[in-house]
Amino acid sequence: MDLGLDGKRVLVTGATRGIGRATARVFAQEGARVAITYHSAKDAARQVVEEELGGPDRAMALPYDLADPASVREAVRAVEQRWGGVDVLVANAQTWVWTDPEDTPAFAGLPMEQWLDRFRENVEGHLWTVREVLGGMRERGWGRVVLLSSVTATYGNPGSELYSAAKAALHGFARGLMWTRGGVLANVVAPGGTLTESLEAVDPALLERATQETPSGRLSTADEVARLIVFLGSAANGNINGEVVHTAGGR
């Protein structure tokens, strides 16, 4: 299938590892030019550009902070200045807001500043980013926005109050974005447990439990999630719009 991505300009936030990294790599394999962002892992981002995205002629790595609107603006401007615009945005970056009820205070015991700041970053940061790219997409008459969520926003998990709330907010945001028109389609991808570096580092017993709770009997790989994201972010997606698509083996 021709995804129509050759030469498209793609911005993937938070792409130094895991699903973001896999997504950037698949876009590059489909012929897109890919900009990735990092918060602190500058060397890792540069390595991804060099080894997986075709080098500096085809890709770039940019600093990006969800909590800082100026940082968001500068990252988008850098892509626009070099390539003329952003055709596809994958909003993957996040500030970790999951609390382990066994190791940290329950939600009701967290300091107000701690949970409120993190919630706002994980919602407002994406809104700022979409706002920066949306005008150009509409002017050119084509664009794709893919927001990364989690099945936790639907089903919940112990300690996931902040995480679930922030991700669920993106679902509502996409339902508004779907009315953008001008050739722009916006969707949400909600993975379940996915075999990334972070998940593989957890207690094997927890990993086994998550596997047993998945109807398909296994967890997704980052590449499997990435291929769904890339499809929704491509010209092959002709009219899927405003949807929350789970990729969680049946959860």
Buried (B, 14 or more C-beta within 10 A) or exposed (E): EEBBBEEBBBBBBBBBBBBBBBBBBBBBBBBBBBBBBBBEBEEBBBEBBEEBBBEEEEBBBBBBBBBBBEBBBBBBEBBBEEBEBBBBBBBBBBBEBBBEEEEEEEBEEBEEEBBEBBBBBBBBBBBBBBEBBBEBBBEBEBBBBBBBBBBBBBBEBEBBBBBBBBBBBBBEBBBEBBEBEEEBBBBBBBBBBBBBEEBEEEEEEEBEEBBEEBEEEEBBBBBBBBBBBBBBBBBBBEEBBBBBBBBBBEB
